[in-house]
Amino acid sequence: MKRQALLPTIALVLCMVFAARGATEQSAPARNRLRVTCTTTLLSAVVTAVGGDRVDVHTIVPFGMCPGHFDLTPGEADKLRNADVLLYHGFEQFLKGVEPGSKTAMVKAGVKGNWMIPTIHTQAVERVRAVLTEAMPTAGALFAKRAEGYSRAVTQQAEKSMKPLAAVRGTPVVCATMNRDLAEWLGFRVVAEFARDEDVSVKALHEILTEAKKAEAALVIDNMQSSGKIGRTIADELGIPFVMLSNFPDASSGTADRPPYLAALSNNCTTVLNALDAEAKDE
């Protein structure tokens, strides 16, 4: 009798054990949310826009830091290993020697060029959509719909931001190498460029100043993810405005109606226009 009475209890305990084990061993697609670790805010901005509430996104390198000078902490390494997907560009030196988790898909974005340029950004949107869909096929239709809407918003923001820049198209500028392609997309004519602070010699600085004076440069553009020391020095020597543009969106500046990338694109355009307008008024 006692043995018979124990049987239901044993069966209940076994069911609870197997249920708990099944819950901990769920594959990513079976969960409601996909855990995605991104190396930069460029990647996380796109993943968040496309993935919506079906993704939990973690960014390794903060917005204001250069990924090329970033050191991975043990805590960040743990988050990397616990992700379902680790998405990276390919230039991240801090990933060398790092082993992802046994169930982590390590995926290279593979979209070349500056992602701050809208046409390249929309290429990245399609790439991220494909990555998320492969990781969570059941949400493929949702990812496609969100990607389409986001790409349309990027194109609209680009058109809106570029209209006032038409008046300054062709303006000669001195620019950081890291921002040259963005400066040219904005319509500026880069007459001289400079490398990172530690890579600029006295001789190189003299040559930059000579070229800038010869071309009558009107603006110096530096990279927000750098110190700005060289750019500011050049601007002071030439007596022209100095601005810093960002190659990465600030996740904290975004809203549901205005994602981080759209805010960063708008801010970059507004920054150069304000600097040139202020200079024109002073004259």
Secondary structure, 3 states (H helix, E strand, C coil): CHHHHHHHHHHHHHHHHHHHHHHHCCCHHHCCCEEEEECCHHHHHHHHHHHHHHEEEEECCCCCCCHHHCCCCHHHHHHHHCCCEEEECCCCHHHCCCCCCCCCEEEECCCCCCCCCHHHHHHHHHHHHHHHHHHCHHHHHHHHHHHHHHHHHHHHHHHHHHCHHHHHCCCEEEEEHHHHHHHHHCCCEEEEEECCHHHCCHHHHHHHHHHHHHHCCCEEEEECCCCCHHHHHHHHHHCCCEEEECCCCCHHHCCCCCCHHHHHHHHHHHHHHHHHHHHHHHC
